[in-house]
């Protein structure tokens, strides 16, 4: 476990830098990606409430920033230990390519586990880019109406007789 601690911290710092850069580029910007919501979520998990409708609407917990930081870095250390254990059991040596592949694969864990349990942030993010219900959308702008049937090769907006 001793090798996993510095490697896990380095891997987590690398992920943090990548997330900051992605956030500045407009990707993954959410009020649920900071350390405070992670700490609030971890505190609620410790109290037996793993799933929240919207973690940003939950009351703040005392010490949530420190708890979020500890949870985030402990997760990185545990994932690094798992990586090193997998390599050791497969009689493989760690290298940059394997570590990068593992890091990319495990970087989706927050998207699949912690973020969904904090509320449907990903769906809300996508909803902000979609027109509101009832507003004209791209399909209607081309003349497609409810009840039309899609046919491969049919021109956009082309009507197809019901068969």
Buried (B, 14 or more C-beta within 10 A) or exposed (E): EEEBBEBBBEBBEBBBEBBEEEBEEEEBEBBBBBBBBBBBBBBBBEEEEBEBEBBBEBEEBEEBBEBBBBBBBEBBBEBBBBBBEEBEEEEEEBEEEBBEEBBEEBBEEBEEEBBBBBBEBBEEBEEEEEEEEEEEEEBEEEEBEEEBEEEEEEEEEEEEEEE
